[in-house]
Amino acid sequence: MAETEEKLQHENENQNQEQKVKYKGKHNKPKPWDDDPNIDRWTVEKFEPAWNPTGMLEVSTFSTLFPQYREKYLQDSWPRIESALKQYGVACKLNLVEGSMTVSTTRKTRDPYIVVKARDLIKLLSRSVPAPQAIKILEDEVQCDIIKIGNLVRNKARFVKRRQRLLGPNSSTLKAMEILTDCYILVQGSTVAAMGSFKGLKQVRRVVEECLRNEIHPVYQIKNLMMKRELAKDPSFATESWDRFLPTFRKNNVQQKKPKSKEKKTYTPFPPAQPQSKIDMQLESGEYFMNENKKSEKKWQEKQEKQTEKSAEKKRKRDESFRPPEEPTQNSNNSNKSEEGKKDLTELTQSLKSKTNAFKKQKKTQYQVNAEEYIAVA
């Protein structure tokens, strides 16, 4: 009996603890549809006007300015934009005096989010996106992102170089990125306008920012995206990590010139001597106490000295052109060679003398012949 009572008490305590579990906020409590496997939370359902039969209670308006060079194009394509927005019950206005575009909801508007889409439409039109492409933003599946790249690089020449890196030769890099991310990308001025799904826009933003910060080249990013696309096709890799398949790129730091270290001057608590003023210099030379006539005479003398110096220098320059060019002096190598040649000559002459002396001696011995040696004795 005692054991059963203890069990009941333990169960009651557990129930009380479960009841005491509190959730922060009103909306953080578990809902019955949270664990429903039939619900797909990633699909964007198409809006139906029957969901909002009464329409909007308040008028919402958005306006944006556009550059002057877009005025002619917007004026020509405005009827098309107006008809596209009319289908969703959104009014639009083009003000050429102020250079602005305005969109606002009307009584016929049923979709509450369409005014935000219309705001994105006029934003894209002001960023030089063509009207047929910009109108696609009104669809539920298409989103847009305008990436500001002007503040990422300070040096203008470096910024232009890195922005060109995004485009590639004949816009080949940009086209490859569009195919891999399923997004429309337009690089214009200091912004990059992109249109597509949320996943594609996230990839585009990462590639653009890393390129402008000089972290990873877009070509390597394209290789990475291609590998991921191929791996996504195989369902066996859905639960595995892809790190072993993806390429890793090392950044090679180019050695920069080290700044020249300035020599530290010895610290002195006393300030440097004050430079002499004009009056102090005149007092030192005694010019301060001279008369006007003497001062003028001294100036004239200094002027004459300068003139004579200049004339002498000019004469020296003129005389230089008449001087003959100096003959090239023999180098130390040439002098060594000449000395060696002299030594060889002395050796030759001595050897020749010795040979001639030997030859003369031979001749003398030949002529001193004893005749008795050749006479036969009986």
VOBA-1610 file (N, C-alpha, C; in pm, whole numbers, padded with zeros to 5 digits, always signed):
BEGIN
Met+00083-00121+00000Met+00000+00000+00000Met+00087+00127+00000Ala+00190+00122+00078Ala+00280+00239+00088Ala+00348+00267-00044Glu+00383+00159-00115Glu+00451+00176-00245Glu+00358+00240-00348Thr+00231+00199-00350Thr+00133+00254-00445Thr+00109+00402-00418Glu+00105+00440-00289Glu+00084+00581-00253Glu+00202+00668-00301Glu+00321+00614-00283Glu+00441+00687-00327Glu+00441+00707-00480Lys+00400+00605-00554Lys+00392+00615-00701Lys+00293+00722-00744Leu+00174+00722-00678Leu+00071+00821-00711Leu+00121+00964-00684Gln+00189+00981-00571Gln+00245+01113-00538Gln+00347+01159-00643His+00432+01065-00686His+00535+01096-00786His+00472+01137-00920Glu+00364+01065-00959Glu+00293+01098-01084Glu+00227+01235-01076Asn+00168+01266-00961Asn+00104+01398-00942Asn+00207+01511-00951Glu+00324+01487-00893Glu+00431+01589-00899Glu+00475+01614-01043Asn+00490+01508-01121Asn+00529+01522-01263Asn+00425+01601-01342Gln+00295+01571-01314Gln+00186+01642-01384Gln+00188+01790-01350Asn+00212+01820-01221Asn+00217+01961-01177Asn+00334+02035-01245Gln+00449+01967-01258Gln+00566+02029-01325Gln+00536+02057-01471Glu+00466+01962-01537Glu+00430+01983-01679Glu+00334+02100-01695Gln+00244+02116-01600Gln+00149+02227-01607Gln+00218+02361-01582Lys+00324+02358-01497Lys+00391+02483-01460Lys+00483+02537-01570Val+00512+02459-01677Val+00601+02504-01785Val+00539+02626-01853Lys+00612+02738-01851Lys+00561+02864-01908Lys+00641+02900-02033Tyr+00575+02963-02125Tyr+00637+03007-02251Tyr+00640+03159-02252Lys+00751+03214-02299Lys+00765+03360-02306Lys+00681+03414-02420Gly+00597+03511-02392Gly+00513+03570-02496Gly+00387+03489-02523Lys+00294+03554-02592Lys+00165+03488-02621Lys+00177+03389-02736His+00269+03420-02833His+00271+03344-02958His+00374+03232-02961Asn+00447+03212-02852Asn+00550+03108-02849Asn+00499+02973-02802Lys+00371+02966-02770Lys+00313+02839-02724Lys+00303+02741-02841Pro+00316+02611-02813Pro+00306+02512-02922Pro+00167+02509-02984Lys+00162+02502-03118Lys+00035+02498-03192Lys+00011+02356-03243Pro-00115+02323-03271Pro-00143+02186-03319Pro-00087+02157-03457Trp-00063+02261-03538Trp-00014+02239-03674Trp+00139+02243-03686Asp+00207+02258-03572Asp+00354+02264-03575Asp+00415+02131-03620Asp+00358+02021-03576Asp+00413+01888-03606Asp+00335+01817-03716Asp+00256+01891-03792Asp+00176+01828-03899Asp+00267+01798-04018Pro+00286+01671-04058Pro+00377+01640-04171Pro+00321+01677-04308Asn+00190+01702-04317Asn+00127+01733-04447Asn+00149+01878-04491Ile+00192+01963-04397Ile+00208+02106-04430Ile+00351+02129-04480Asp+00362+02193-04597Asp+00492+02233-04652Asp+00510+02382-04628Arg+00602+02415-04541Arg+00616+02555-04497Arg+00699+02639-04593Trp+00759+02580-04695Trp+00846+02654-04787Trp+00772+02703-04911Thr+00653+02649-04937Thr+00578+02691-05057Thr+00511+02825-05032Val+00516+02911-05132Val+00450+03042-05125Val+00316+03029-05198Glu+00209+03035-05123Glu+00076+03019-05181Glu+00037+03146-05255Lys-00031+03126-05367Lys-00076+03239-05447Lys-00194+03306-05378Phe-00190+03440-05375Phe-00296+03514-05307Phe-00423+03512-05391Glu-00536+03494-05322Glu-00667+03496-05388Glu-00746+03615-05336Pro-00812+03690-05424Pro-00889+03808-05378Pro-01000+03775-05279Ala-01047+03649-05280Ala-01155+03609-05187Ala-01110+03613-05042Trp-00979+03609-05017Trp-00928+03615-04882Trp-00947+03753-04818Asn-00954+03857-04901Asn-00971+03994-04850Asn-01080+04063-04933Pro-01206+04031-04908Pro-01314+04088-04994Pro-01339+04237-04970Thr-01313+04286-04850Thr-01344+04427-04817Thr-01239+04524-04869Gly-01115+04477-04893Gly-01010+04567-04941Gly-00932+04630-04828Met-00856+04737-04862Met-00766+04801-04765Met-00840+04912-04690Leu-00808+04928-04563Leu-00870+05032-04481Leu-00801+05167-04499Glu-00668+05167-04515Glu-00591+05291-04531Glu-00516+05290-04664Val-00485+05409-04713Val-00409+05424-04839Val-00260+05426-04805Ser-00186+05334-04868Ser-00040+05329-04850Ser+00027+05377-04978Thr+00125+05466-04965Thr+00196+05520-05082Thr+00347+05508-05061Phe+00415+05484-05174Phe+00562+05481-05177Phe+00607+05558-05300Ser+00715+05635-05284Ser+00769+05711-05398Ser+00921+05703-05397Thr+00978+05712-05516Thr+01124+05709-05529Thr+01167+05799-05644Leu+01286+05855-05633Leu+01341+05941-05738Leu+01415+05856-05841Phe+01428+05909-05962Phe+01502+05840-06067Phe+01597+05938-06135Pro+01711+05890-06189Pro+01806+05981-06255Pro+01751+06037-06385Gln+01811+06146-06431Gln+01759+06218-06548Gln+01771+06136-06676Tyr+01878+06053-06686Tyr+01896+05975-06809Tyr+01791+05866-06827Arg+01712+05835-06721Arg+01606+05733-06729Arg+01472+05794-06767Glu+01466+05926-06778Glu+01337+05995-06801Glu+01271+05952-06931Lys+01347+05950-07040Lys+01291+05917-07172Lys+01241+05774-07177Tyr+01320+05681-07120Tyr+01282+05539-07122Tyr+01156+05515-07039Leu+01148+05577-06921Leu+01031+05559-06834Leu+00905+05618-06897Gln+00923+05731-06966Gln+00809+05795-07033Gln+00752+05704-07142Asp+00841+05635-07215Asp+00796+05545-07321Asp+00730+05418-07267Ser+00787+05362-07159Ser+00738+05234-07106Ser+00637+05249-06993Trp+00596+05372-06960Trp+00502+05391-06849Trp+00364+05329-06873Pro+00304+05336-06995Pro+00172+05271-07016Pro+00174+05121-06982Arg+00285+05055-07017Arg+00299+04911-06989Arg+00303+04884-06838Ile+00378+04968-06766Ile+00389+04954-06619Ile+00254+04981-06553Glu+00185+05083-06605Glu+00054+05122-06549Glu-00048+05010-06565Ser-00048+04945-06682Ser-00143+04835-06708Ser-00111+04713-06621Ala+00019+04687-06596Ala+00059+04573-06511Ala+00015+04594-06368Leu+00028+04718-06317Leu-00013+04747-06179Leu-00165+04755-06164Lys-00233+04790-06273Lys-00380+04802-06269Lys-00446+04667-06241Gln-00383+04557-06288Gln-00437+04423-06265Gln-00445+04390-06115Tyr-00352+04447-06035Tyr-00349+04422-05891Tyr-00419+04534-05813Gly-00477+04632-05883Gly-00549+04742-05818Gly-00457+04842-05751Val-00341+04869-05813Val-00244+04965-05759Val-00233+05082-05856Ala-00241+05205-05805Ala-00229+05326-05887Ala-00084+05370-05889Cys-00040+05422-06004Cys+00099+05471-06016Cys+00101+05605-06088Lys+00200+05686-06056Lys+00209+05821-06111Lys+00355+05853-06141Leu+00379+05911-06260Leu+00514+05952-06302Leu+00520+06104-06304Asn+00604+06162-06220Asn+00620+06307-06211Asn+00754+06345-06274Leu+00749+06402-06394Leu+00871+06438-06467Leu+00931+06569-06416Val+00851+06652-06350Val+00901+06780-06298Val+00993+06753-06178Glu+00945+06673-06083Glu+01025+06639-05965Glu+01122+06525-05993Gly+01093+06445-06097Gly+01175+06328-06128Gly+01151+06215-06030Ser+01021+06184-06007Ser+00986+06081-05909Ser+00875+05991-05962Met+00869+05869-05906Met+00762+05773-05935Met+00691+05741-05804Thr+00557+05732-05810Thr+00477+05707-05689Thr+00380+05594-05715Val+00366+05503-05618Val+00265+05397-05624Val+00182+05404-05497Ser+00053+05374-05509Ser-00038+05381-05393Ser-00151+05280-05410Thr-00208+05237-05297Thr-00320+05143-05299Thr-00450+05217-05331Thr-00546+05142-05383Thr-00679+05198-05416Thr-00787+05111-05349Arg-00913+05142-05377Arg-01024+05063-05321Arg-01030+04922-05381Lys-00973+04909-05500Lys-00975+04779-05567Lys-00862+04686-05521Thr-00767+04738-05444Thr-00654+04658-05396Thr-00702+04555-05294Arg-00664+04431-05318Arg-00702+04322-05227Arg-00579+04263-05154Asp-00470+04246-05225Asp-00347+04190-05166Asp-00276+04298-05085Pro-00260+04278-04954Pro-00195+04383-04873Pro-00045+04397-04899Tyr+00019+04292-04951Tyr+00164+04296-04973Tyr+00201+04349-05112Ile+00102+04366-05199Ile+00131+04405-05338Ile+00190+04546-05346Val+00156+04632-05248Val+00210+04768-05248Val+00361+04766-05221Val+00410+04669-05142Val+00555+04654-05117Val+00623+04605-05244Lys+00555+04515-05318Lys+00607+04467-05446Lys+00613+04582-05547Ala+00511+04668-05545Ala+00509+04785-05635Ala+00621+04882-05601Arg+00649+04895-05471Arg+00762+04979-05428Arg+00894+04924-05483Asp+00911+04790-05476Asp+01032+04728-05532Asp+01040+04748-05683Leu+00925+04749-05749Leu+00921+04769-05895Leu+00976+04905-05933Ile+00930+05011-05867Ile+00978+05146-05902Ile+01124+05164-05862Lys+01166+05092-05757Lys+01307+05097-05714Lys+01397+05035-05820Leu+01351+04922-05876Leu+01429+04855-05981Leu+01432+04937-06109Leu+01320+05002-06142Leu+01315+05086-06263Leu+01412+05203-06252Ser+01426+05260-06131Ser+01519+05372-06112Ser+01664+05325-06117Arg+01689+05192-06093Arg+01824+05137-06098Arg+01856+05078-06236Ser+01788+05122-06340Ser+01816+05089-06482Ser+01781+04945-06519Val+01690+04881-06444Val+01641+04748-06482Val+01535+04767-06591Pro+01540+04690-06702Pro+01438+04706-06807Pro+01296+04679-06755Ala+01198+04750-06811Ala+01059+04741-06763Ala+01002+04599-06771Pro+01020+04523-06884Pro+00965+04387-06889Pro+01020+04296-06779Gln+01149+04313-06744Gln+01210+04233-06638Gln+01162+04279-06500Ala+01149+04410-06481Ala+01110+04465-06350Ala+00966+04428-06315Ile+00879+04414-06414Ile+00738+04381-06390Ile+00723+04241-06329Lys+00822+04153-06353Lys+00817+04016-06298Lys+00822+04014-06145Ile+00864+04125-06083Ile+00871+04132-05937Ile+00733+04124-05873Leu+00629+04154-05950Leu+00491+04149-05896Leu+00444+04005-05871Glu+00517+03907-05929Glu+00483+03767-05903Glu+00523+03729-05761Asp+00450+03631-05702Asp+00473+03592-05563Asp+00606+03521-05544Glu+00653+03446-05644Glu+00775+03366-05630Glu+00902+03449-05645Val+00890+03568-05705Val+01009+03650-05736Val+01027+03756-05628Gln+01152+03766-05580Gln+01190+03870-05482Gln+01306+03951-05541Cys+01339+04061-05476Cys+01450+04144-05527Cys+01540+04188-05412Asp+01663+04218-05447Asp+01762+04266-05349Asp+01854+04364-05419Ile+01868+04482-05362Ile+01959+04584-05418Ile+02078+04595-05324Ile+02194+04548-05372Ile+02316+04542-05290Ile+02397+04669-05314Lys+02425+04742-05208Lys+02506+04865-05218Lys+02654+04828-05205Ile+02731+04859-05308Ile+02874+04822-05310Ile+02966+04943-05308Gly+02909+05062-05305Gly+02991+05184-05311Gly+03079+05204-05189Asn+03031+05160-05071Asn+03104+05184-04946Asn+03202+05072-04911Leu+03205+04964-04990Leu+03290+04849-04957Leu+03437+04874-04991Val+03464+04961-05090Val+03601+04993-05132Val+03619+05144-05133Arg+03729+05189-05073Arg+03752+05335-05067Arg+03817+05388-05194Asn+03918+05318-05242Asn+03991+05364-05361Asn+03905+05345-05486Lys+03889+05449-05566Lys+03798+05445-05680Lys+03849+05352-05790Ala+03980+05358-05817Ala+04038+05273-05922Ala+04026+05126-05885Arg+04047+05096-05757Arg+04035+04958-05708Arg+03889+04911-05715Phe+03797+05004-05685Phe+03654+04971-05690Phe+03611+04935-05832Val+03656+05014-05930Val+03621+04988-06071Val+03678+04853-06116Lys+03800+04823-06072Lys+03866+04697-06110Lys+03791+04577-06054Arg+03748+04586-05928Arg+03677+04474-05865Arg+03535+04461-05917Arg+03474+04573-05952Arg+03339+04567-06012Arg+03345+04500-06149Gln+03453+04527-06225Gln+03473+04463-06355Gln+03498+04313-06339Arg+03558+04276-06226Arg+03582+04135-06195Arg+03449+04059-06183Leu+03347+04128-06132Leu+03213+04067-06121Leu+03154+04037-06259Leu+03176+04129-06353Leu+03120+04113-06488Leu+03196+04008-06567Gly+03329+04015-06563Gly+03412+03921-06639Gly+03422+03963-06784Pro+03505+03892-06864Pro+03518+03927-07006Pro+03388+03897-07083Asn+03337+04001-07150Asn+03209+03992-07224Asn+03094+03947-07134Ser+03096+03988-07006Ser+02992+03955-06906Ser+02972+03805-06889Ser+03079+03727-06910Ser+03068+03581-06899Ser+03051+03536-06754Thr+03120+03601-06661Thr+03109+03566-06519Thr+02969+03594-06467Leu+02912+03707-06509Leu+02777+03745-06466Leu+02672+03648-06520Lys+02689+03605-06646Lys+02595+03509-06706Lys+02600+03375-06635Ala+02722+03331-06599Ala+02737+03204-06527Ala+02670+03210-06390Met+02683+03324-06323Met+02619+03341-06193Met+02468+03341-06206Glu+02416+03403-06311Glu+02271+03406-06335Glu+02216+03264-06356Ile+02291+03182-06428Ile+02246+03045-06457Ile+02248+02960-06329Leu+02356+02974-06250Leu+02372+02891-06130Leu+02279+02931-06016Thr+02249+03060-06003Thr+02163+03107-05893Thr+02017+03125-05934Asp+01986+03111-06065Asp+01850+03133-06117Asp+01800+03273-06081Cys+01889+03372-06095Cys+01855+03511-06064Cys+01892+03601-06181Tyr+01823+03714-06190Tyr+01861+03820-06286Tyr+01949+03918-06210Ile+02069+03947-06262Ile+02165+04036-06194Ile+02200+04151-06287Leu+02200+04272-06232Leu+02238+04391-06309Leu+02332+04476-06224Val+02454+04498-06275Val+02553+04583-06207Val+02543+04722-06267Gln+02505+04819-06183Gln+02483+04955-06233Gln+02536+05054-06130Gly+02642+05129-06168Gly+02697+05232-06079Gly+02751+05171-05951Ser+02701+05218-05839Ser+02748+05169-05708Ser+02648+05073-05643Thr+02561+05009-05726Thr+02467+04911-05674Thr+02459+04790-05767Val+02417+04676-05709Val+02392+04554-05786Val+02248+04513-05759Ala+02164+04514-05863Ala+02022+04475-05850Ala+02008+04329-05889Ala+01943+04251-05802Ala+01924+04109-05827Ala+01777+04073-05807Met+01726+03982-05892Met+01587+03935-05884Met+01585+03783-05893Gly+01509+03720-05801Gly+01500+03574-05803Gly+01443+03523-05671Ser+01474+03397-05639Ser+01427+03336-05514Ser+01514+03382-05398Phe+01466+03357-05276Phe+01540+03397-05156Phe+01676+03328-05149Lys+01679+03199-05184Lys+01802+03122-05179Lys+01905+03178-05278Gly+01859+03208-05401Gly+01949+03263-05504Gly+02001+03400-05468Leu+01913+03484-05409Leu+01954+03620-05370Leu+02060+03616-05260Lys+02047+03518-05169Lys+02145+03504-05061Lys+02282+03468-05118Gln+02284+03380-05218Gln+02410+03340-05283Gln+02472+03458-05358Val+02388+03533-05429Val+02436+03649-05507Val+02500+03753-05415Arg+02433+03782-05304Arg+02485+03882-05209Arg+02621+03838-05154Arg+02634+03710-05120Arg+02760+03661-05066Arg+02874+03673-05168Val+02843+03635-05293Val+02945+03641-05401Val+02989+03785-05425Val+02892+03877-05431Val+02922+04018-05462Val+03004+04081-05351Glu+02965+04060-05226Glu+03035+04122-05114Glu+03176+04067-05097Glu+03192+03934-05116Glu+03326+03874-05102Glu+03418+03917-05216Cys+03361+03941-05334Cys+03441+03989-05448Cys+03488+04132-05423Leu+03397+04217-05377Leu+03432+04358-05355Leu+03528+04375-05237Arg+03522+04284-05140Arg+03616+04290-05027Arg+03749+04222-05059Asn+03760+04165-05178Asn+03881+04097-05226Asn+03911+03971-05142Glu+03806+03899-05104Glu+03822+03777-05025Glu+03832+03654-05116Ile+03731+03634-05203Ile+03731+03520-05296Ile+03691+03571-05434His+03762+03525-05537His+03732+03563-05676His+03601+03498-05720Pro+03517+03569-05799Pro+03389+03511-05843Pro+03402+03379-05919Val+03514+03359-05989Val+03534+03234-06066Val+03536+03114-05971Tyr+03604+03130-05855Tyr+03608+03021-05757Tyr+03471+02999-05693Gln+03396+03107-05676Gln+03259+03095-05623Gln+03170+03018-05721Ile+03190+03042-05850Ile+03112+02972-05953Ile+03143+02822-05949Lys+03274+02789-05933Lys+03313+02648-05922Lys+03244+02582-05803Asn+03240+02653-05693Asn+03176+02604-05571Asn+03027+02579-05593Leu+02960+02674-05658Leu+02816+02661-05685Leu+02786+02545-05779Met+02875+02524-05877Met+02857+02412-05970Met+02866+02277-05898Met+02963+02266-05806Met+02978+02144-05728Met+02855+02119-05641Lys+02806+02225-05577Lys+02687+02212-05492Lys+02565+02170-05573Arg+02556+02222-05694Arg+02442+02188-05781Arg+02445+02039-05818Glu+02564+01990-05846Glu+02578+01847-05882Glu+02549+01757-05761Leu+02596+01799-05644Leu+02574+01719-05522Leu+02426+01718-05481Ala+02356+01827-05508Ala+02213+01835-05472Ala+02128+01737-05554Lys+02177+01700-05673Lys+02101+01606-05757Lys+02098+01465-05697Asp+02204+01430-05622Asp+02213+01296-05563Asp+02144+01296-05427Pro+02035+01218-05409Pro+01963+01219-05279Pro+02041+01153-05166Ser+02143+01071-05199Ser+02220+01004-05094Ser+02306+01101-05013Phe+02337+01219-05072Phe+02417+01320-05002Phe+02332+01423-04927Ala+02204+01399-04918Ala+02114+01497-04855Ala+02143+01512-04706Thr+02183+01402-04641Thr+02207+01405-04495Thr+02356+01411-04460Glu+02443+01417-04561Glu+02587+01418-04537Glu+02644+01559-04553Ser+02764+01577-04496Ser+02835+01705-04513Ser+02908+01705-04647Trp+02904+01821-04716Trp+02964+01834-04850Trp+03103+01894-04846Asp+03157+01915-04729Asp+03287+01984-04716Asp+03400+01909-04785Arg+03394+01775-04782Arg+03503+01698-04843Arg+03502+01703-04995Phe+03387+01739-05055Phe+03376+01748-05201Phe+03406+01888-05253Leu+03376+01989-05170Leu+03389+02128-05215Leu+03536+02169-05215Pro+03579+02246-05317Pro+03719+02290-05323Pro+03748+02399-05219Thr+03868+02394-05165Thr+03911+02498-05069Thr+04017+02584-05136Phe+04003+02712-05124Phe+04092+02808-05192Phe+04170+02886-05088Arg+04301+02884-05105Arg+04388+02960-05017Arg+04415+03097-05076Lys+04416+03194-04990Lys+04445+03331-05035Lys+04594+03355-05024Asn+04657+03385-05138Asn+04801+03414-05141Asn+04824+03563-05116Asn+04884+03593-05005Asn+04911+03733-04971Asn+05035+03781-05048Val+05016+03883-05129Val+05127+03942-05204Val+05207+04031-05109Gln+05339+04011-05112Gln+05424+04089-05022Gln+05428+04234-05067Gln+05392+04320-04976Gln+05390+04463-05005Gln+05519+04527-04956Lys+05548+04641-05012Lys+05669+04714-04972Lys+05653+04766-04830Lys+05756+04738-04751Lys+05752+04784-04613Lys+05782+04934-04607Pro+05705+05007-04530Pro+05732+05152-04520Pro+05865+05178-04449Lys+05934+05277-04499Lys+06065+05311-04442Lys+06047+05367-04301Ser+06117+05304-04209Ser+06106+05346-04068Ser+06184+05477-04048Lys+06115+05574-03996Lys+06178+05703-03971Lys+06263+05696-03843Glu+06380+05756-03851Glu+06470+05756-03734Glu+06412+05847-03626Lys+06407+05790-03508Lys+06352+05867-03397Lys+06455+05970-03348Lys+06411+06092-03341Lys+06498+06199-03293Lys+06505+06196-03141Thr+06617+06234-03092Thr+06634+06238-02946Thr+06543+06344-02886Tyr+06474+06304-02782Tyr+06377+06395-02720Tyr+06450+06503-02639Thr+06409+06628-02666Thr+06462+06740-02588Thr+06344+06819-02533Pro+06347+06849-02405Pro+06232+06923-02348Pro+06226+07069-02392Phe+06341+07120-02443Phe+06346+07261-02482Phe+06301+07278-02627Pro+06227+07383-02658Pro+06182+07405-02796Pro+06298+07450-02884Pro+06288+07437-03016Pro+06397+07481-03104Pro+06413+07632-03102Ala+06534+07676-03139Ala+06564+07820-03136Ala+06477+07894-03236Gln+06433+08012-03197Gln+06345+08092-03282Gln+06424+08146-03401Pro+06368+08133-03524Pro+06443+08183-03641Pro+06455+08336-03636Gln+06569+08383-03692Gln+06595+08528-03688Gln+06503+08602-03784Ser+06457+08717-03739Ser+06373+08801-03824Ser+06461+08885-03917Lys+06396+08956-04008Lys+06469+09038-04105Lys+06547+09148-04035Ile+06485+09206-03934Ile+06549+09318-03861Ile+06671+09267-03786Asp+06659+09146-03725Asp+06773+09089-03651Asp+06892+09066-03744Met+06863+09014-03865Met+06969+08989-03963Met+07035+09119-04007Gln+06953+09226-04024Gln+07008+09357-04061Gln+07094+09415-03950Leu+07051+09393-03826Leu+07129+09442-03712Leu+07264+09371-03703Glu+07264+09239-03732Glu+07388+09161-03729Glu+07487+09209-03834Ser+07437+09232-03956Ser+07525+09274-04065Ser+07558+09423-04061Gly+07484+09501-03982Gly+07506+09645-03972Gly+07432+09724-04077Glu+07351+09657-04154Glu+07274+09724-04261Glu+07164+09812-04203Tyr+07122+09779-04083Tyr+07011+09852-04020Tyr+07046+09999-03998Phe+07176+10024-03969Phe+07219+10161-03935Phe+07268+10238-04057Met+07262+10180-04176Met+07309+10247-04298Met+07206+10348-04348Asn+07260+10448-04431Asn+07170+10543-04496Asn+07104+10477-04617Glu+07008+10547-04673Glu+06936+10495-04790Glu+07031+10483-04910Asn+07121+10581-04924Asn+07216+10578-05036Asn+07311+10458-05025Lys+07361+10435-04903Lys+07452+10322-04883Lys+07382+10188-04908Lys+07256+10183-04863Lys+07178+10061-04884Lys+07159+10031-05033Ser+07127+10139-05107Ser+07106+10123-05252Ser+07236+10083-05321Glu+07350+10142-05275Glu+07482+10107-05332Glu+07515+09959-05306Lys+07487+09914-05183Lys+07514+09775-05147Lys+07430+09680-05233Lys+07301+09713-05253Lys+07212+09631-05336Lys+07262+09624-05479Trp+07310+09742-05529Trp+07359+09748-05667Trp+07484+09662-05683Gln+07572+09667-05583Gln+07695+09586-05586Gln+07661+09435-05587Glu+07567+09396-05501Glu+07524+09255-05495Glu+07467+09211-05630Lys+07392+09304-05690Lys+07331+09274-05820Lys+07439+09256-05926Gln+07540+09342-05922Gln+07650+09334-06018Gln+07728+09203-06001Glu+07751+09162-05878Glu+07821+09036-05849Glu+07745+08916-05905Lys+07615+08917-05883Lys+07531+08808-05935Lys+07536+08803-06087Gln+07534+08923-06150Gln+07538+08929-06297Gln+07670+08874-06350Thr+07780+08913-06285Thr+07911+08865-06329Thr+07922+08712-06315Glu+07869+08659-06204Glu+07868+08514-06183Glu+07790+08442-06293Lys+07672+08495-06324Lys+07587+08434-06427Lys+07652+08440-06564Ser+07714+08557-06596Ser+07780+08573-06726Ser+07900+08479-06739Ala+07975+08463-06628Ala+08090+08371-06629Ala+08043+08227-06650Glu+07933+08191-06587Glu+07879+08054-06600Glu+07831+08029-06744Lys+07766+08131-06803Lys+07719+08117-06942Lys+07836+08105-07040Lys+07943+08184-07014Lys+08062+08177-07099Lys+08128+08040-07090Arg+08131+07986-06966Arg+08190+07854-06947Arg+08112+07747-07023Lys+07979+07758-07022Lys+07894+07663-07096Lys+07917+07675-07247Arg+07936+07801-07296Arg+07959+07823-07440Arg+08094+07766-07480Asp+08195+07784-07395Asp+08330+07735-07425Asp+08338+07583-07425Glu+08253+07518-07345Glu+08252+07372-07337Glu+08223+07305-07471Ser+08138+07371-07551Ser+08101+07314-07681Ser+08220+07313-07779Phe+08320+07406-07757Phe+08437+07413-07846Phe+08553+07324-07800Arg+08542+07266-07682Arg+08650+07181-07631Arg+08648+07045-07701Pro+08768+06993-07736Pro+08771+06860-07800Pro+08736+06751-07697Pro+08675+06643-07742Pro+08639+06536-07647Pro+08764+06466-07594Glu+08760+06423-07473Glu+08874+06357-07410Glu+08891+06217-07469Glu+09018+06182-07493Glu+09046+06050-07548Glu+09020+05944-07442Pro+08969+05830-07486Pro+08938+05726-07386Pro+09066+05669-07326Thr+09074+05668-07199Thr+09191+05615-07127Thr+09188+05464-07127Gln+09309+05404-07136Gln+09316+05258-07137Gln+09281+05205-06999Asn+09205+05099-07001Asn+09163+05037-06876Asn+09279+04959-06814Ser+09260+04921-06692Ser+09361+04844-06619Ser+09383+04709-06685Asn+09274+04652-06744Asn+09286+04522-06812Asn+09378+04533-06933Asn+09357+04644-07009Asn+09440+04666-07128Asn+09587+04682-07090Ser+09612+04755-06980Ser+09750+04777-06935Ser+09814+04645-06895Asn+09737+04559-06828Asn+09790+04428-06789Asn+09826+04346-06912Lys+09735+04353-07011Lys+09760+04279-07136Lys+09888+04327-07205Ser+09906+04462-07208Ser+10026+04517-07274Ser+10154+04473-07202Glu+10146+04472-07066Glu+10262+04429-06989Glu+10297+04283-07018Glu+10193+04198-07027Glu+10214+04056-07058Glu+10277+04040-07197Gly+10229+04125-07292Gly+10283+04120-07429Gly+10430+04157-07434Lys+10467+04259-07351Lys+10608+04302-07346Lys+10697+04190-07292Lys+10646+04124-07187Lys+10721+04012-07130Lys+10745+03902-07233Asp+10643+03871-07308Asp+10654+03767-07413Asp+10759+03806-07518Leu+10762+03933-07555Leu+10858+03981-07655Leu+11002+03967-07605Thr+11024+04004-07481Thr+11161+03993-07424Thr+11208+03848-07420Glu+11115+03760-07384Glu+11149+03616-07381Glu+11184+03565-07520Leu+11107+03609-07619Leu+11131+03567-07758Leu+11268+03614-07807Thr+11297+03739-07777Thr+11426+03797-07824Thr+11544+03725-07760Gln+11530+03692-07632Gln+11639+03621-07563Gln+11660+03481-07620Ser+11546+03412-07647Ser+11556+03276-07703Ser+11620+03279-07843Leu+11582+03382-07921Leu+11639+03395-08057Leu+11790+03422-08050Lys+11830+03508-07957Lys+11973+03540-07941Lys+12052+03415-07904Ser+11997+03338-07811Ser+12066+03216-07767Ser+12079+03116-07882Lys+11976+03107-07962Lys+11979+03015-08077Lys+12083+03058-08181Thr+12087+03190-08206Thr+12186+03241-08305Thr+12330+03217-08257Asn+12352+03235-08129Asn+12486+03211-08072Asn+12526+03064-08087Ala+12432+02978-08061Ala+12458+02833-08073Ala+12487+02795-08217Phe+12416+02856-08309Phe+12433+02829-08452Phe+12570+02875-08500Lys+12613+02991-08450Lys+12745+03045-08487Lys+12858+02952-08440Lys+12843+02903-08318Lys+12942+02810-08262Lys+12953+02684-08346Gln+12837+02632-08391Gln+12835+02512-08475Gln+12911+02537-08606Lys+12889+02656-08664Lys+12956+02691-08791Lys+13107+02695-08773Lys+13151+02751-08663Lys+13295+02762-08636Lys+13358+02624-08626Thr+13290+02536-08556Thr+13342+02399-08542Thr+13348+02326-08675Gln+13251+02358-08763Gln+13249+02296-08897Gln+13371+02341-08979Tyr+13407+02468-08971Tyr+13516+02523-09054Tyr+13654+02483-09000Gln+13666+02457-08872Gln+13796+02415-08814Gln+13814+02262-08832Val+13838+02221-08956Val+13852+02078-08991Val+14003+02043-08998Asn+14040+01934-08938Asn+14180+01885-08941Asn+14195+01792-09061Ala+14282+01828-09155Ala+14298+01751-09281Ala+14368+01619-09259Glu+14450+01612-09159Glu+14526+01489-09133Glu+14435+01374-09097Glu+14321+01406-09044Glu+14227+01301-09006Glu+14172+01227-09128Tyr+14174+01298-09242Tyr+14118+01240-09363Tyr+14227+01175-09456Ile+14353+01187-09420Ile+14462+01132-09507Ile+14493+00990-09459Ala+14494+00905-09555Ala+14521+00766-09522Ala+14670+00747-09498Val+14702+00673-09396Val+14843+00647-09361Val+14881+00507-09411Ala+15002+00496-09472Ala+15048+00367-09528Ala+15083+00272-09416
//
